């Protein structure tokens, strides 16, 4: 049975990899799993003990009523992470996040920057929040449309085909939509995950304000063929936050959770702890 922590009815399942003296908290992306971070153990495990968390609706992590409509606020996120810090007896740490995990890390950075050594983000969500996402998860009309999409996807699929043929969405975006909406089970998972994190909307300006008072190295890696999280999102974050994260571009698509990508991240391990500006 894997360990877990809880706060206000929300619980996180987590796993430990590696045996290093430093702590690296890892947060995965949509439809990934905490165990996916095992690919980092061989190369990162001498320096870091990796604490990989399963986000809600993944693994055995759970919400109070097991529904996406539960109110998971930034305050509860802060409380839940504090419980995790206590559980693993951690004072200082670094972050590793992929895709959705990047949004979680951006929000946590606002509250724990003075305890963070470094941040490593892979194709991260949270650098630029989509107005469309806010509409379908935080407005009454949007939520009704979103639910209708889950149970009656035919119109959505038809529109996707039209948008693809007219060039409004690219090939990979079109294939992503089809792959994640072709069964009711998949559509429910998209709905659950998008809805449960609907209040976790870190603003670059807020993150930047905290980082200026508590400067720390942030490295962001993008895939040059990624049509979901593009390199320009990093430029947007740096401009809006007023803080210069270091941007890297790899010969890859969106999925940077691969063994060969880990090998390209090895130079990141050579750097030491938090530096001051």
DRENDO-1510 file (C-alpha; in Angstrom, 1 decimal, always signed):
<recs>
REC; n; res; u; v; w
REC; 1; UNK; +0.0; +0.0; +0.0 .
REC; 2; UNK; +1.5; +3.3; -1.1 .
REC; 3; UNK; +1.6; +6.2; +1.4 .
REC; 4; UNK; -0.7; +9.2; +1.2 .
REC; 5; UNK; -1.5; +12.5; +2.8 .
REC; 6; UNK; -4.8; +14.3; +3.3 .
REC; 7; UNK; -6.2; +17.7; +4.0 .
REC; 8; UNK; -9.8; +18.8; +4.2 .
REC; 9; UNK; -11.0; +15.6; +2.7 .
REC; 10; UNK; -8.6; +15.6; -0.3 .
REC; 11; UNK; -5.9; +13.0; -0.4 .
REC; 12; UNK; -2.7; +12.5; -2.4 .
REC; 13; UNK; -1.1; +9.1; -3.0 .
REC; 14; UNK; +2.7; +9.4; -3.5 .
REC; 15; UNK; +5.7; +7.2; -4.3 .
REC; 16; UNK; +9.4; +7.5; -3.4 .
REC; 17; UNK; +12.2; +6.8; -5.9 .
REC; 18; UNK; +16.0; +7.2; -5.6 .
REC; 19; UNK; +18.1; +7.7; -2.5 .
REC; 20; UNK; +19.7; +11.1; -2.9 .
REC; 21; UNK; +20.1; +13.6; +0.0 .
REC; 22; UNK; +18.0; +16.3; -1.7 .
REC; 23; UNK; +14.2; +16.1; -2.2 .
REC; 24; UNK; +12.6; +16.5; -5.6 .
REC; 25; UNK; +8.8; +16.7; -5.7 .
REC; 26; UNK; +7.4; +15.5; -9.0 .
REC; 27; UNK; +3.9; +16.2; -10.5 .
REC; 28; UNK; +2.7; +14.4; -13.6 .
REC; 29; UNK; +0.5; +15.4; -16.5 .
REC; 30; UNK; -3.0; +14.5; -17.6 .
REC; 31; UNK; -3.5; +10.7; -18.0 .
REC; 32; UNK; +0.0; +10.1; -16.7 .
REC; 33; UNK; +0.9; +8.5; -13.4 .
REC; 34; UNK; +3.3; +9.2; -10.5 .
REC; 35; UNK; +5.1; +6.0; -11.5 .
REC; 36; UNK; +6.1; +7.5; -14.8 .
REC; 37; UNK; +8.8; +9.4; -13.0 .
REC; 38; UNK; +10.6; +6.1; -12.4 .
REC; 39; UNK; +12.5; +6.9; -15.6 .
REC; 40; UNK; +14.4; +9.5; -13.7 .
REC; 41; UNK; +15.5; +7.2; -10.9 .
REC; 42; UNK; +18.7; +5.9; -12.5 .
REC; 43; UNK; +20.2; +9.3; -13.4 .
REC; 44; UNK; +18.6; +11.5; -10.8 .
REC; 45; UNK; +18.4; +9.1; -7.9 .
REC; 46; UNK; +21.9; +9.6; -6.5 .
REC; 47; UNK; +21.4; +13.3; -6.0 .
REC; 48; UNK; +17.6; +13.3; -5.3 .
REC; 49; UNK; +15.0; +11.3; -3.5 .
REC; 50; UNK; +12.0; +11.8; -5.8 .
REC; 51; UNK; +8.6; +12.2; -4.2 .
REC; 52; UNK; +6.1; +11.6; -7.1 .
REC; 53; UNK; +2.5; +12.5; -6.5 .
REC; 54; UNK; -0.6; +11.1; -8.1 .
REC; 55; UNK; -3.0; +14.0; -8.9 .
REC; 56; UNK; -6.8; +13.6; -8.4 .
REC; 57; UNK; -8.5; +11.0; -10.7 .
REC; 58; UNK; -5.1; +9.3; -11.2 .
REC; 59; UNK; -4.1; +6.4; -9.1 .
REC; 60; UNK; -5.5; +6.3; -5.6 .
REC; 61; UNK; -5.6; +10.1; -5.0 .
REC; 62; UNK; -9.1; +11.2; -4.2 .
REC; 63; UNK; -11.5; +14.1; -3.4 .
REC; 64; UNK; -14.0; +14.4; -0.5 .
REC; 65; UNK; -17.1; +13.2; -2.5 .
REC; 66; UNK; -15.2; +11.5; -5.5 .
REC; 67; UNK; -16.6; +14.2; -7.8 .
REC; 68; UNK; -15.0; +16.8; -10.0 .
REC; 69; UNK; -17.3; +19.5; -8.6 .
REC; 70; UNK; -15.6; +19.4; -5.2 .
REC; 71; UNK; -14.1; +22.8; -4.4 .
REC; 72; UNK; -10.3; +22.4; -4.6 .
REC; 73; UNK; -8.9; +25.8; -3.9 .
REC; 74; UNK; -5.4; +27.2; -3.9 .
REC; 75; UNK; -5.6; +27.3; -0.1 .
REC; 76; UNK; -6.4; +23.6; +0.1 .
REC; 77; UNK; -3.6; +22.9; -2.3 .
REC; 78; UNK; -1.2; +24.8; +0.0 .
REC; 79; UNK; -2.5; +22.8; +3.0 .
REC; 80; UNK; -2.2; +19.5; +1.2 .
REC; 81; UNK; +1.3; +20.2; +0.1 .
REC; 82; UNK; +2.2; +21.3; +3.7 .
REC; 83; UNK; +1.0; +17.9; +4.9 .
REC; 84; UNK; +3.2; +16.2; +2.4 .
REC; 85; UNK; +6.2; +18.2; +3.5 .
REC; 86; UNK; +5.5; +17.2; +7.1 .
REC; 87; UNK; +5.1; +13.5; +6.1 .
REC; 88; UNK; +8.5; +13.3; +4.4 .
REC; 89; UNK; +10.2; +15.6; +7.0 .
REC; 90; UNK; +11.3; +18.1; +4.3 .
REC; 91; UNK; +12.5; +21.6; +4.8 .
REC; 92; UNK; +14.0; +22.5; +1.4 .
REC; 93; UNK; +13.2; +20.9; -1.9 .
REC; 94; UNK; +13.1; +21.2; -5.7 .
REC; 95; UNK; +10.2; +20.7; -8.2 .
REC; 96; UNK; +9.9; +18.6; -11.3 .
REC; 97; UNK; +6.7; +18.9; -13.3 .
REC; 98; UNK; +5.3; +17.7; -16.6 .
REC; 99; UNK; +2.3; +19.3; -18.4 .
REC; 100; UNK; -0.5; +19.7; -15.9 .
REC; 101; UNK; +2.0; +19.2; -13.1 .
REC; 102; UNK; +3.6; +22.5; -14.1 .
REC; 103; UNK; +0.4; +24.4; -13.2 .
REC; 104; UNK; +0.4; +22.8; -9.8 .
REC; 105; UNK; +4.0; +23.8; -9.3 .
REC; 106; UNK; +3.4; +27.4; -10.4 .
REC; 107; UNK; +0.7; +27.8; -7.8 .
REC; 108; UNK; +2.8; +26.2; -5.1 .
REC; 109; UNK; +5.7; +28.4; -5.9 .
REC; 110; UNK; +3.6; +31.4; -4.9 .
REC; 111; UNK; +3.5; +30.0; -1.3 .
REC; 112; UNK; +6.8; +28.1; -0.9 .
REC; 113; UNK; +9.4; +30.0; -3.0 .
REC; 114; UNK; +11.6; +30.7; +0.0 .
REC; 115; UNK; +12.0; +26.9; +0.5 .
REC; 116; UNK; +12.6; +25.9; -3.1 .
REC; 117; UNK; +16.1; +25.3; -4.5 .
REC; 118; UNK; +15.3; +24.8; -8.2 .
REC; 119; UNK; +12.4; +24.1; -10.6 .
REC; 120; UNK; +12.5; +21.9; -13.7 .
REC; 121; UNK; +9.4; +22.1; -15.9 .
REC; 122; UNK; +8.7; +19.9; -19.0 .
REC; 123; UNK; +6.1; +21.2; -21.5 .
REC; 124; UNK; +4.3; +22.8; -18.5 .
REC; 125; UNK; +0.7; +23.9; -18.3 .
REC; 126; UNK; +0.2; +27.0; -16.1 .
REC; 127; UNK; +2.4; +29.5; -17.9 .
REC; 128; UNK; -0.5; +30.9; -19.9 .
REC; 129; UNK; -4.0; +30.0; -18.9 .
REC; 130; UNK; -6.4; +29.6; -21.8 .
REC; 131; UNK; -9.5; +31.9; -21.6 .
REC; 132; UNK; -11.4; +28.9; -23.2 .
REC; 133; UNK; -10.5; +26.7; -20.3 .
REC; 134; UNK; -11.6; +29.3; -17.8 .
REC; 135; UNK; -14.9; +29.7; -19.7 .
REC; 136; UNK; -15.8; +26.0; -19.7 .
REC; 137; UNK; -14.8; +25.3; -16.1 .
REC; 138; UNK; -15.7; +28.5; -14.3 .
REC; 139; UNK; -18.9; +29.8; -15.8 .
REC; 140; UNK; -22.4; +28.3; -15.6 .
REC; 141; UNK; -22.9; +28.3; -19.4 .
REC; 142; UNK; -19.4; +26.8; -20.0 .
REC; 143; UNK; -19.9; +24.0; -17.5 .
REC; 144; UNK; -23.3; +23.1; -19.0 .
REC; 145; UNK; -21.6; +23.0; -22.5 .
REC; 146; UNK; -18.7; +20.9; -21.1 .
REC; 147; UNK; -21.1; +18.3; -19.5 .
REC; 148; UNK; -23.1; +18.2; -22.8 .
REC; 149; UNK; -19.9; +17.5; -24.6 .
REC; 150; UNK; -19.0; +14.6; -22.3 .
REC; 151; UNK; -22.3; +12.8; -22.9 .
REC; 152; UNK; -23.1; +14.0; -26.4 .
REC; 153; UNK; -19.8; +14.4; -28.2 .
REC; 154; UNK; -21.0; +14.1; -31.8 .
REC; 155; UNK; -21.3; +17.8; -32.4 .
REC; 156; UNK; -17.9; +18.4; -30.9 .
REC; 157; UNK; -16.3; +15.7; -33.2 .
REC; 158; UNK; -18.0; +17.2; -36.2 .
REC; 159; UNK; -16.8; +20.7; -35.3 .
REC; 160; UNK; -13.3; +19.3; -34.8 .
REC; 161; UNK; -13.3; +17.8; -38.3 .
REC; 162; UNK; -14.5; +21.1; -39.8 .
REC; 163; UNK; -11.9; +23.2; -37.9 .
REC; 164; UNK; -9.2; +20.7; -38.9 .
REC; 165; UNK; -10.2; +20.8; -42.6 .
REC; 166; UNK; -10.2; +24.6; -42.6 .
REC; 167; UNK; -6.9; +24.9; -40.8 .
REC; 168; UNK; -8.2; +26.4; -37.6 .
REC; 169; UNK; -6.6; +23.5; -35.6 .
REC; 170; UNK; -3.6; +21.5; -36.5 .
REC; 171; UNK; -3.2; +17.8; -37.2 .
REC; 172; UNK; -1.9; +16.9; -33.8 .
REC; 173; UNK; -4.5; +19.0; -32.0 .
REC; 174; UNK; -7.2; +17.3; -34.0 .
REC; 175; UNK; -5.8; +13.8; -33.3 .
REC; 176; UNK; -5.5; +14.7; -29.6 .
REC; 177; UNK; -9.1; +15.7; -29.5 .
REC; 178; UNK; -10.2; +12.4; -31.1 .
REC; 179; UNK; -7.9; +10.3; -28.9 .
REC; 180; UNK; -9.3; +11.8; -25.7 .
REC; 181; UNK; -13.0; +12.0; -26.6 .
REC; 182; UNK; -13.6; +8.8; -28.4 .
REC; 183; UNK; -15.0; +6.9; -25.4 .
REC; 184; UNK; -17.3; +8.0; -22.5 .
REC; 185; UNK; -14.6; +6.9; -20.0 .
REC; 186; UNK; -12.0; +9.1; -21.6 .
REC; 187; UNK; -14.3; +12.1; -21.8 .
REC; 188; UNK; -15.2; +11.7; -18.2 .
REC; 189; UNK; -11.6; +11.7; -17.2 .
REC; 190; UNK; -11.0; +14.9; -19.2 .
REC; 191; UNK; -14.0; +16.5; -17.5 .
REC; 192; UNK; -13.0; +15.4; -14.0 .
REC; 193; UNK; -9.4; +16.5; -14.2 .
REC; 194; UNK; -10.1; +19.8; -15.9 .
REC; 195; UNK; -12.9; +20.6; -13.4 .
REC; 196; UNK; -11.1; +19.6; -10.2 .
REC; 197; UNK; -8.3; +22.0; -11.0 .
REC; 198; UNK; -10.5; +24.8; -12.2 .
REC; 199; UNK; -9.5; +27.2; -9.4 .
REC; 200; UNK; -5.8; +26.5; -9.8 .
REC; 201; UNK; -5.1; +29.4; -12.1 .
REC; 202; UNK; -1.7; +31.0; -11.3 .
REC; 203; UNK; -1.1; +34.4; -12.9 .
REC; 204; UNK; +2.5; +35.0; -14.2 .
REC; 205; UNK; +2.4; +38.4; -12.6 .
REC; 206; UNK; +1.7; +36.9; -9.1 .
REC; 207; UNK; +4.4; +34.2; -9.5 .
REC; 208; UNK; +6.9; +36.8; -10.8 .
REC; 209; UNK; +6.3; +39.0; -7.8 .
REC; 210; UNK; +7.1; +36.2; -5.4 .
REC; 211; UNK; +10.1; +35.1; -7.5 .
REC; 212; UNK; +11.7; +38.6; -7.5 .
REC; 213; UNK; +11.7; +38.5; -3.7 .
REC; 214; UNK; +12.9; +34.9; -3.7 .
REC; 215; UNK; +15.0; +34.3; -6.8 .
REC; 216; UNK; +15.6; +30.7; -7.8 .
REC; 217; UNK; +16.6; +28.9; -11.0 .
REC; 218; UNK; +13.7; +27.8; -13.3 .
REC; 219; UNK; +14.4; +25.7; -16.4 .
REC; 220; UNK; +11.6; +25.1; -18.8 .
REC; 221; UNK; +11.9; +22.5; -21.6 .
REC; 222; UNK; +9.6; +22.5; -24.7 .
REC; 223; UNK; +9.3; +20.2; -27.6 .
REC; 224; UNK; +9.7; +22.1; -30.9 .
REC; 225; UNK; +6.9; +20.0; -32.4 .
REC; 226; UNK; +4.6; +20.4; -29.5 .
REC; 227; UNK; +1.2; +21.9; -30.7 .
REC; 228; UNK; -0.3; +21.8; -27.2 .
REC; 229; UNK; +2.3; +23.7; -25.0 .
REC; 230; UNK; +4.4; +25.8; -27.3 .
REC; 231; UNK; +7.7; +27.5; -26.7 .
REC; 232; UNK; +6.0; +30.8; -27.0 .
REC; 233; UNK; +4.3; +30.1; -23.7 .
REC; 234; UNK; +7.7; +30.4; -22.0 .
REC; 235; UNK; +8.3; +33.7; -23.6 .
REC; 236; UNK; +4.9; +34.9; -22.5 .
REC; 237; UNK; +5.5; +33.8; -18.9 .
REC; 238; UNK; +8.9; +35.6; -18.8 .
REC; 239; UNK; +7.3; +38.8; -20.2 .
REC; 240; UNK; +4.3; +38.8; -18.0 .
REC; 241; UNK; +6.1; +37.7; -14.8 .
REC; 242; UNK; +9.1; +40.0; -15.3 .
REC; 243; UNK; +11.2; +37.0; -14.3 .
REC; 244; UNK; +13.6; +35.2; -16.6 .
REC; 245; UNK; +13.1; +31.5; -16.6 .
REC; 246; UNK; +15.7; +29.7; -18.8 .
REC; 247; UNK; +14.0; +28.2; -21.9 .
REC; 248; UNK; +15.2; +25.1; -23.7 .
REC; 249; UNK; +13.8; +23.6; -26.9 .
REC; 250; UNK; +14.2; +19.9; -27.6 .
REC; 251; UNK; +13.7; +17.9; -30.8 .
REC; 252; UNK; +10.4; +16.3; -29.6 .
REC; 253; UNK; +6.6; +16.7; -29.4 .
REC; 254; UNK; +4.6; +17.2; -26.3 .
REC; 255; UNK; +5.5; +14.0; -24.5 .
REC; 256; UNK; +8.8; +14.7; -22.8 .
REC; 257; UNK; +8.4; +11.8; -20.3 .
REC; 258; UNK; +10.8; +9.6; -22.2 .
REC; 259; UNK; +14.1; +7.9; -21.4 .
REC; 260; UNK; +15.9; +9.8; -24.2 .
REC; 261; UNK; +14.6; +13.1; -22.9 .
REC; 262; UNK; +15.9; +12.3; -19.4 .
REC; 263; UNK; +19.4; +12.0; -21.0 .
REC; 264; UNK; +19.1; +15.5; -22.4 .
REC; 265; UNK; +18.3; +16.8; -19.0 .
REC; 266; UNK; +21.5; +15.5; -17.4 .
REC; 267; UNK; +23.2; +18.9; -17.6 .
REC; 268; UNK; +20.5; +20.2; -15.3 .
REC; 269; UNK; +21.9; +17.9; -12.6 .
REC; 270; UNK; +25.4; +19.5; -12.8 .
REC; 271; UNK; +24.1; +22.8; -11.3 .
REC; 272; UNK; +24.1; +23.1; -7.5 .
REC; 273; UNK; +21.6; +24.6; -5.1 .
REC; 274; UNK; +19.7; +27.9; -5.2 .
REC; 275; UNK; +21.5; +30.9; -6.5 .
REC; 276; UNK; +20.9; +34.5; -5.6 .
REC; 277; UNK; +20.6; +37.3; -8.1 .
</recs>
